[in-house]
Amino acid sequence: MPDSAQPDPATVAAAGKVSEALETVERARGHLYAFHQLTGSADLALDDAVRLLREAGHPAWADRISTELIGLNVLPDRWTFQVLEEYDDGYYRVFTTLERDVRAALTHGRRHLAEESMKRRRRTAGRAGHEQGAPTTAPVEEAS
């Protein structure tokens, strides 16, 4: 595809769908990080709970929480940081690499071509704040 040529609408739609799926994976990844941070915060808060239970005269409950819950794996043999690392190094890395390769091969690496086209259709030419502007992603060489 020449540098100035736009890919056909079907290609734009297909590549855009891969990118849209990646956006969803990015959101899922954010939730996974939130899960990691919230679970860690809860685990650390249990230290205060154990202290308060001891001070309130409930050492058996404090001992049970200390031994059964604090530091418990969230999955077999895994704390949350290990889940994150395996997700990032496996599924997420493969997904981001393939999405980038699809864009490089089919759209010169440009992102959001459907949205760019929509912006051209929806803007009011000559009105402040509606300027076309340059593409946000510079073209890249096609993947081989």
Stockholm file with secondary structure:
# STOCKHOLM 1.0

chainA/1-144         MPDSAQPDPATVAAAGKVSEALETVERARGHLYAFHQLTGSADLALDDAVRLLREAGHPAWADRISTELIGLNVLPDRWTFQVLEEYDDGYYRVFTTLERDVRAALTHGRRHLAEESMKRRRRTAGRAGHEQGAPTTAPVEEAS
#=GR chainA/1-144 SS CCTTCCCCHHHHHHHHHHHHHHHHHHHHHHHHHHHHHHHHHHHHHHHHHHHHHHHTTCHHHHHHHHHHTTTCCSBTTBCHHHHHHHHIIIIIHHHHHHHHHHHHHHSTTCCCHHHHHHHHHHSCTTSTTCCCCCCSSCCCCCCC
#=GC SS_cons         CCTTCCCCHHHHHHHHHHHHHHHHHHHHHHHHHHHHHHHHHHHHHHHHHHHHHHHTTCHHHHHHHHHHTTTCCSBTTBCHHHHHHHHIIIIIHHHHHHHHHHHHHHSTTCCCHHHHHHHHHHSCTTSTTCCCCCCSSCCCCCCC
//
